[in-house]
């Protein structure tokens, strides 16, 4: 089990405030809308370069929270996440209305602004949706659905909960990147495979209740309705241009999500036990990162090893693991995402770490013939 560090005082606002750094993106977006020019690209500079620099300056946070902390002591942490949908809706639809009813921005400035918006809705919005959809509270789950609908990626909830967590690090999980698989190939693959696999997973749940996949209780109907409402609102506020800008920021957000998924499990596999059965998910089946500043921005998403080990654990309570328990990324997600955009650099950085991981956690699997099915993803599929 992970070592416990100093207990943190979660009952006070100051304990939650570092995780509110995401709010800094909001005024930057509106500065870009008002002034254009270089102001239009401030949000990605903030989310990528500022936090990469802060990671270098502040180092790692390897302390672990007290797991006995109660829900009521996490109220400020929960509110930071829950208030993001109103802010995101204001940003998306407010900016669509603003740029389509003013004429001081050039076409390139508008594109840069909505690229920046997609960075915000992907980096923060989908990360927060991920936290919310793991909770049992219906209000939180609804807010998660609204955040995903606002980037046209609602099926991610079904894919993540029913497929990814169950089948991570097996050939059944599309978002577990294979060893040597470049990001661009991976990105096209998951865009094609995940909607289908998430539909299949929901259909299987309904079949257990003797219901058709087209039964109204299938959440895909909710997904489609919410997404359609978002598109209609974008059209009402900004016409054809508003429709295009909404889709553009959604695509950027989805790209941000999937590059994160790519980083989180690249090259990692679970041992095949025979007959399509795999070992239980353990901390060493996800890459871990303890970089302090980026974990503030991404509400401890980089403590991904513990998230998969205990998916119901709220983000302030996620535990850190050392290199003997989970593989460690050399940098935070911000720098790792930049590396992933250049596959040769990514492979040079990560392939040696995957090999070290295999030697550390699976020393008995030594030959090329034994490892090849893991590397190529050709082991038998586990049952859906």
Secondary structure, DSSP 8 states (H G I E B T S, - for coil): ---------TTSHHHHHGGGGGGHHHHHHHHHHHH-GGGGGHHHIIIIIIHHHHHHHH-B------TT--GGGGHHHHHHHHTHHHHHHHHHHHHHHHHHS---S-HHHHHHHHHHHHHHIIIIIIHHHHHHHTSS-HHHHHHHHHHHHTTT-TTHHHIIIIIIHHHTTSTT-TTS--TT--HHHHHHHHHHHHHHHHHHHHHHHHHHTT--TTSTTSHHHHHHHHHHHHHHHHHHHHHHHHHHHHHHHHHHHHHHHHHHHHHHHTT----EEETTEE----GGGS-B--BHHHHHHTTTTT-HHHHHHSTTS-GGG-----TTTS-B-SS-HHHHHHHHTSHHHHHHHHHHHHHHHHHHH-TT--SHHHHHHHHHT-S-----
